[in-house]
C-alpha cells in the first residue's frame, strides 16, 4: 500500500511540475489562436485540432504563419510543436525582435506527410544576415523583446537562388498550392540540456536540423544502419551537373577553440565528397574525403588548417557546414547512392 501511495504521489508531482512548465499552449480546437497569414495568397485556418497554412511557394516572396509575441515569450526556454508538410522541404521558425533588434532563425527538415515533434531552444536560433535583414546591435536573441514568431517554407528562399554553372547544386523549385500543419504549440519555461562541448549534432532529437536545397531524400535513421547509432540518412543520385547539398548551420556554436572536425560516415558506393565550411562574412573552405563504399564505416578526423580557401580559416566565424557528392564529376558512373552520417563534433587538439 505504501509503495502504491508513493507511486501515485510521485506521478501527481510530476504532472504538476510538467503543467507549471507550460507558459502557453495552443491546441487549435476552435480557431487559429491568434495566428495570421503573412504574404500574398497565404491563408491560415483551424482544422482537426491543427493550424493549417496554405500558400503557393514563389521565388523572392516569403509567406508565413505569424503569431504576435505575448508576455509568455519573455520566459520561454523551449518551443515545442508538431509539424507536417505535404511535400519534402525545409521549414524555418523565425523569432523577430522589436526594432532595432534582429531576426533569428532555426530550420529543420520536414519529410512529406510525416508528423514530427519539433522542440527548439533559443540556442538553436541564428541571426539572419541577408542584405535586407535588420542588424541587431548586441547580436544576441532577447526573448523579452520579441515582436513575434513565424513559420515558413525555406523553398521560397531557395527557389530565388540562381543556377551556378561552376557548381550546379540541385535546387527544389516547387509549384502549386502547399500546406503546412501545426499541432499542440507550446512555450515551455524549462531548459533543455545541450550536448557536450564541441558537439555539432548527436542526432539525439526526433527531427533533423540538416537541410538540403534539393535532390536528396533525408531521414533520421534510428537503428539498423551501418554506423549502428542514430544518424542522418541521405539518398540521392550521383550525377554530373546536379549535385545534392547537405547543410548544417554553425553560427549558434562557439567554435573559437576548434582545430578539427570529426564524424563517422558510411556510403553505399565509393564516393568523392567535398566538405565545405562557410564563414559568416563570406568565404568558403573545402576539403575532399573518399568514403570506401560497401556501407563500411569510415571515420573522418579533419584538421581545419587543411581546408583550402581564401586565407586562414577562423573557426570563430564559421557559419555553416556543407557536404556534397561530386563522384560523377570526377568520372564516376552515375548511380543512386545512400550515405549515413553519425555524431558530428569539433575537437580542440
C-alpha positions as CSV (number, residue, x, y, z in Angstrom):
1,X,0.0,0.0,0.0
2,X,2.9,2.4,0.9
3,X,4.5,1.7,-2.5
4,X,1.3,2.4,-4.3
5,X,0.8,5.7,-2.4
6,X,4.4,6.7,-3.1
7,X,3.9,5.9,-6.8
8,X,0.6,7.9,-7.0
9,X,2.1,10.9,-5.2
10,X,5.2,10.9,-7.4
11,X,3.0,10.8,-10.5
12,X,0.9,13.7,-9.3
13,X,4.0,15.7,-8.5
14,X,5.5,15.0,-12.0
15,X,2.2,16.0,-13.6
16,X,2.1,19.3,-11.6
17,X,5.7,20.1,-12.5
18,X,5.0,19.4,-16.1
19,X,1.9,21.6,-16.0
20,X,3.7,24.5,-14.4
21,X,6.4,24.3,-17.1
22,X,3.9,25.3,-19.8
23,X,3.8,29.1,-20.4
24,X,1.5,28.9,-23.4
25,X,-0.4,26.1,-25.1
26,X,-2.5,26.3,-28.2
27,X,-4.5,23.3,-29.5
28,X,-6.4,25.0,-32.4
29,X,-9.6,23.2,-31.4
30,X,-11.9,26.1,-32.5
31,X,-9.8,28.9,-34.0
32,X,-6.3,29.9,-35.1
33,X,-5.4,31.2,-31.6
34,X,-4.1,34.5,-32.8
35,X,-2.0,33.2,-35.7
36,X,-2.4,35.1,-39.0
37,X,-1.1,34.6,-42.5
38,X,1.6,36.9,-44.0
39,X,2.4,37.2,-47.7
40,X,0.4,37.1,-51.0
41,X,-2.1,34.3,-51.3
42,X,-1.4,32.8,-47.9
43,X,-4.2,31.7,-45.5
44,X,-4.4,30.1,-42.1
45,X,-7.4,28.3,-40.6
46,X,-8.0,25.7,-37.8
47,X,-8.8,22.2,-38.9
48,X,-8.9,18.9,-37.0
49,X,-7.1,20.4,-34.0
50,X,-4.3,21.8,-36.2
51,X,-3.3,25.2,-37.6
52,X,-3.2,25.0,-41.4
53,X,-1.1,27.4,-43.5
54,X,-1.8,27.2,-47.3
55,X,0.4,29.0,-49.7
56,X,2.0,29.0,-53.1
57,X,5.8,28.9,-53.0
58,X,7.2,31.6,-55.3
59,X,10.7,33.0,-55.7
60,X,11.5,36.2,-53.9
61,X,8.5,36.1,-51.6
62,X,8.0,34.8,-48.1
63,X,4.6,33.6,-46.9
64,X,4.3,32.6,-43.3
65,X,2.0,31.8,-40.3
66,X,2.7,34.5,-37.7
67,X,1.9,34.9,-34.1
68,X,2.4,38.2,-32.2
69,X,4.5,37.7,-29.1
70,X,2.8,37.7,-25.7
71,X,4.4,38.2,-22.3
72,X,4.9,34.4,-22.1
73,X,7.7,34.6,-24.7
74,X,9.9,36.5,-22.3
75,X,10.3,33.4,-20.1
76,X,10.4,30.9,-22.9
77,X,13.3,28.4,-22.9
78,X,11.8,25.9,-25.3
79,X,9.3,26.0,-28.2
80,X,7.5,22.7,-28.8
81,X,5.0,21.8,-31.5
82,X,4.1,19.0,-34.0
83,X,4.6,19.9,-37.7
84,X,3.8,18.3,-41.1
85,X,4.4,19.4,-44.7
86,X,2.7,18.0,-47.7
87,X,6.0,17.6,-49.5
88,X,9.7,17.2,-48.7
89,X,11.1,20.6,-47.8
90,X,13.0,22.6,-45.2
91,X,10.9,24.6,-42.8
92,X,12.0,27.5,-40.7
93,X,11.0,29.2,-37.4
94,X,11.8,32.8,-37.2
95,X,11.8,35.0,-34.0
96,X,11.6,38.7,-34.7
97,X,12.8,41.2,-32.1
98,X,11.2,44.6,-31.8
99,X,13.1,47.4,-33.6
100,X,16.0,48.0,-33.6
101,X,16.5,44.3,-32.9
102,X,17.2,41.5,-35.4
103,X,15.6,38.3,-36.7
104,X,16.7,34.9,-35.6
105,X,16.0,31.7,-37.4
106,X,16.1,27.9,-36.8
107,X,15.5,25.4,-39.6
108,X,14.5,21.7,-39.7
109,X,13.8,19.1,-42.4
110,X,10.2,18.2,-43.0
111,X,9.7,14.8,-44.8
112,X,6.5,14.7,-46.9
113,X,3.3,13.9,-45.0
114,X,5.1,13.0,-41.8
115,X,4.2,14.3,-38.4
116,X,7.3,15.3,-36.3
117,X,7.6,16.7,-32.8
118,X,9.8,19.8,-33.0
119,X,11.5,21.2,-30.0
120,X,13.7,24.3,-30.3
121,X,15.6,26.4,-27.7
122,X,16.9,30.0,-28.0
123,X,20.4,28.4,-28.5
124,X,19.2,26.8,-31.8
125,X,18.5,30.2,-33.4
126,X,21.0,32.1,-35.5
127,X,20.7,35.7,-36.5
128,X,19.8,36.4,-40.2
129,X,22.4,38.4,-42.1
130,X,20.9,38.9,-45.5
131,X,21.1,42.3,-47.4
132,X,17.6,43.3,-46.2
133,X,17.8,42.0,-42.7
134,X,17.9,44.3,-39.7
135,X,21.2,44.5,-37.8
136,X,21.0,43.5,-34.1
137,X,23.3,45.7,-32.1
138,X,24.1,43.1,-29.4
139,X,24.0,40.1,-31.8
140,X,22.0,38.2,-29.1
141,X,18.5,36.8,-29.1
142,X,16.5,38.6,-26.4
143,X,13.3,36.7,-25.6
144,X,11.9,39.6,-23.6
145,X,11.9,41.9,-26.6
146,X,10.3,39.7,-29.2
147,X,7.7,41.0,-31.7
148,X,6.5,37.6,-32.8
149,X,7.2,34.2,-34.2
150,X,6.7,33.0,-37.8
151,X,6.9,29.6,-39.5
152,X,7.6,29.4,-43.3
153,X,8.9,27.2,-46.1
154,X,12.6,27.8,-47.0
155,X,11.9,26.6,-50.5
156,X,10.6,30.1,-51.3
157,X,14.1,31.4,-50.5
158,X,16.0,28.7,-52.3
159,X,13.8,29.0,-55.4
160,X,15.2,32.5,-55.9
161,X,18.8,31.3,-56.0
162,X,20.4,31.4,-59.5
163,X,21.8,28.3,-61.1
164,X,25.6,28.2,-61.0
165,X,27.3,26.6,-64.0
166,X,30.6,26.4,-61.9
167,X,29.0,24.4,-59.2
168,X,25.5,23.1,-60.2
169,X,23.7,22.4,-57.0
170,X,20.2,20.8,-57.2
171,X,17.5,23.3,-56.1
172,X,13.9,22.3,-55.4
173,X,11.6,24.8,-57.1
174,X,8.1,23.8,-56.1
175,X,4.9,24.9,-57.7
176,X,1.2,24.8,-56.9
177,X,-0.5,25.1,-53.6
178,X,1.1,23.6,-50.5
179,X,0.1,23.1,-46.8
180,X,2.0,23.2,-43.5
181,X,0.1,21.8,-40.5
182,X,0.9,22.6,-36.8
183,X,-0.4,20.9,-33.7
184,X,-0.1,21.4,-30.0
185,X,2.0,24.6,-30.0
186,X,3.7,25.2,-26.6
187,X,6.1,27.6,-24.9
188,X,7.9,26.0,-22.0
189,X,9.9,27.6,-19.2
190,X,12.4,24.7,-18.5
191,X,15.6,24.5,-20.5
192,X,17.0,21.6,-22.5
193,X,20.4,20.2,-21.8
194,X,22.8,20.8,-24.7
195,X,25.2,18.2,-25.9
196,X,28.8,18.3,-24.7
197,X,31.3,21.0,-25.8
198,X,32.1,20.8,-29.5
199,X,29.2,18.6,-30.4
200,X,27.5,20.0,-33.5
201,X,24.9,17.2,-33.9
202,X,24.5,14.0,-31.9
203,X,21.2,13.3,-33.7
204,X,19.5,12.9,-30.3
205,X,16.3,14.7,-31.3
206,X,13.4,13.2,-33.3
207,X,14.0,15.6,-36.3
208,X,16.8,16.7,-38.5
209,X,18.4,20.1,-38.3
210,X,20.3,19.4,-41.5
211,X,18.6,20.6,-44.7
212,X,19.1,20.3,-48.5
213,X,18.3,22.7,-51.2
214,X,17.0,19.8,-53.3
215,X,18.0,16.5,-54.9
216,X,18.1,14.5,-51.7
217,X,15.8,12.4,-49.6
218,X,16.6,12.9,-45.9
219,X,15.6,11.0,-42.9
220,X,16.7,10.3,-39.3
221,X,18.0,6.7,-39.0
222,X,17.4,5.2,-35.6
223,X,18.8,1.7,-35.9
224,X,19.9,-1.0,-38.4
225,X,22.2,1.4,-40.3
226,X,25.9,0.7,-40.9
227,X,27.0,3.0,-38.1
228,X,24.9,1.2,-35.6
229,X,23.8,4.5,-34.0
230,X,21.4,7.4,-34.6
231,X,22.4,9.0,-37.8
232,X,21.4,11.2,-40.7
233,X,20.5,9.2,-43.8
234,X,20.6,10.8,-47.3
235,X,19.6,9.2,-50.6
236,X,20.4,10.9,-53.9
237,X,21.7,10.5,-57.4
238,X,25.4,10.6,-58.1
239,X,25.0,12.6,-61.4
240,X,27.2,15.2,-63.1
241,X,25.6,18.6,-63.3
242,X,23.2,18.0,-60.4
243,X,24.8,17.9,-57.0
244,X,22.8,17.5,-53.9
245,X,24.0,19.7,-51.0
246,X,23.6,18.9,-47.3
247,X,23.7,21.9,-44.9
248,X,24.0,22.4,-41.2
249,X,24.1,25.8,-39.6
250,X,27.1,26.5,-37.2
251,X,26.6,30.2,-36.3
252,X,25.0,29.3,-32.9
253,X,28.1,27.4,-31.7
254,X,31.2,28.8,-30.1
255,X,33.8,27.1,-32.2
256,X,36.7,29.6,-31.5
257,X,38.9,26.8,-30.0
258,X,38.1,24.2,-32.7
259,X,41.1,22.7,-34.6
260,X,39.5,19.6,-36.0
261,X,36.2,18.3,-37.5
262,X,35.2,14.7,-36.8
263,X,32.4,12.4,-37.7
264,X,31.6,8.8,-38.9
265,X,30.2,8.2,-42.3
266,X,29.2,5.2,-44.4
267,X,28.3,5.1,-48.1
268,X,26.7,2.5,-50.4
269,X,29.2,3.3,-53.2
270,X,32.7,4.6,-53.3
271,X,32.3,8.4,-53.2
272,X,34.1,11.6,-53.5
273,X,32.6,14.1,-51.0
274,X,33.5,17.8,-50.6
275,X,33.3,19.0,-47.1
276,X,32.7,22.8,-47.1
277,X,33.0,25.3,-44.3
278,X,31.4,28.7,-44.9
279,X,32.2,31.9,-42.9
280,X,29.7,34.4,-41.7
281,X,31.2,37.2,-43.7
282,X,31.6,35.1,-46.8
283,X,34.4,32.8,-47.9
284,X,34.3,29.1,-48.3
285,X,36.9,26.5,-47.3
286,X,36.9,23.0,-48.9
287,X,38.4,19.6,-48.2
288,X,37.7,16.3,-50.0
289,X,37.2,12.9,-48.5
290,X,36.8,9.4,-50.1
291,X,34.4,7.0,-48.2
292,X,35.2,3.5,-49.5
293,X,31.6,2.2,-50.2
294,X,30.1,-1.1,-49.3
295,X,28.4,0.5,-46.3
296,X,31.8,0.3,-44.5
297,X,32.0,2.8,-41.6
298,X,34.7,5.4,-42.3
299,X,35.9,7.7,-39.5
300,X,36.7,11.3,-40.5
301,X,39.0,13.5,-38.5
302,X,40.0,16.6,-40.4
303,X,42.3,19.4,-39.4
304,X,40.7,22.8,-40.0
305,X,44.1,24.1,-41.1
306,X,44.0,21.6,-44.0
307,X,40.8,23.2,-45.6
308,X,41.6,25.2,-48.7
309,X,40.2,28.7,-49.1
310,X,40.9,32.4,-49.1
311,X,43.5,32.9,-46.4
312,X,43.5,31.4,-42.9
313,X,40.2,29.8,-41.6
314,X,39.0,31.4,-38.4
315,X,36.7,28.8,-36.7
316,X,35.1,31.5,-34.6
317,X,33.5,32.9,-37.7
318,X,32.0,29.7,-39.1
319,X,28.5,29.9,-40.5
320,X,27.7,26.5,-42.0
321,X,28.9,23.0,-42.8
322,X,28.1,21.6,-46.2
323,X,28.6,18.1,-47.7
324,X,28.4,17.5,-51.5
325,X,28.9,14.3,-53.5
326,X,31.0,15.1,-56.7
327,X,31.7,11.5,-57.6
328,X,30.2,11.7,-61.1
329,X,32.1,15.0,-61.9
330,X,35.3,13.1,-61.3
331,X,34.4,10.4,-63.8
332,X,32.4,8.0,-61.6
333,X,29.4,6.2,-63.1
334,X,26.0,7.7,-62.3
335,X,24.3,5.8,-59.5
336,X,21.8,6.1,-56.7
337,X,23.7,6.4,-53.5
338,X,22.9,6.5,-49.8
339,X,25.1,7.8,-47.0
340,X,24.8,7.8,-43.3
341,X,26.4,10.4,-41.1
342,X,26.9,9.8,-37.3
343,X,27.8,12.2,-34.5
344,X,29.4,15.4,-35.8
345,X,31.8,17.3,-33.5
346,X,34.7,19.6,-33.4
347,X,37.8,18.9,-31.4
348,X,40.4,21.3,-29.9
349,X,43.5,19.1,-30.1
